[in-house]
Amino acid sequence: SDIGIVDVFDDESTAGKLLILGAPGSGKTTALLELAQELITRAEADGAEPMPVLCSLSSWRNDRDGLAPWLVDHLKVKYGVRNDLGNVWLNDRLLVPLLDGLDEVPPEHQEACVQAINDFQQEFRPRHIVVCCRFAEYENLRTKLRSNNAVYLLPLADDQIRQYLLDADSPGVWEVIRGDQVTMELARSPLMLRMLTIAHEE
């Protein structure tokens, strides 16, 4: 049976500290959004649950002040949260940073960014933290993230592609692509499969 991202996040071995790896278009951001939705539901139901904060690391530069001020600034710009309130939430461990696109940080700043995330964990001890990165870029980093667990998103299998197309009311696409090895390889990426479906509809 398929294990969802929430199951991995909740697993005792992960304890909410997770690294999501995959190829381009493999569904890393989608998995992060799925997790954010579940964490929002939990926070709304129970005020003691920490709030997810979705952040794109693409805007991070070698910030000497560290990750915390960057996060607080992100809260203000994206969500309109006052800096003093953002700092209180951080210090009280009421936030779950969901950090997307470590690979989108300029290459010369990636090592420093990983170090900043590790330093942030040591200083602020967030209950949970999730980071997304392309596998190839993460492999090349000398500095590694302090996470309890990592998940690698695999390419879609034939039966998953077929089922997606049937659910999307596009059985004709399956008939066209199933014998075409090149297109099938493209369709193994969730992003490309979605684009193939849209192209066929139009």
FENDA-V991087 format. One record per backbone hydrogen bond with DSSP energy under -0.5 kcal/mol. NH is the residue of the N-H (numbers start at 1). CO is the residue of the C=O. If there is no record, write none. Layout:
NH&CO, NH&CO
This chain:
4&2, 8&4, 9&5, 10&6, 11&7, 14&11, 15&11, 16&9, 17&14, 18&16, 18&129, 19&149, 20&131, 21&19, 21&151, 22&133, 23&153, 26&23, 31&27, 32&28, 33&29, 34&30, 35&31, 36&32, 37&33, 38&34, 39&35, 40&36, 41&37, 42&38, 43&39, 44&40, 45&41, 46&42, 49&46, 51&94, 53&96, 55&53, 55&98, 57&55, 57&100, 59&56, 60&57, 63&61, 64&62, 66&63, 70&66, 71&67, 72&68, 73&69, 74&70, 75&71, 76&72, 77&73, 78&74, 79&74, 79&75, 80&76, 81&75, 86&82, 87&83, 88&84, 89&85, 90&86, 91&87, 92&88, 93&90, 94&89, 96&51, 97&95, 97&128, 98&53, 99&97, 99&130, 100&55, 100&98, 102&132, 104&101, 105&102, 109&106, 110&106, 110&107, 111&107, 113&109, 114&110, 115&111, 116&112, 117&113, 118&114, 119&115, 120&116, 121&117, 122&118, 123&119, 124&120, 125&120, 125&121, 129&16, 130&97, 131&18, 132&99, 133&20, 135&22, 138&134, 139&135, 140&136, 141&137, 141&138, 147&145, 148&17, 149&17, 151&19, 153&21, 153&151, 154&152, 156&188, 161&157, 162&158, 163&159, 164&160, 165&161, 166&162, 167&163, 168&164, 169&166, 170&165, 173&170, 174&170, 175&171, 176&172, 177&173, 178&174, 180&177, 181&179, 184&180, 185&181, 186&182, 187&183, 188&184, 188&185, 189&186, 190&188, 191&25, 193&189, 194&190, 195&191, 196&192, 197&193, 198&194, 199&195, 200&196, 201&197, 202&198
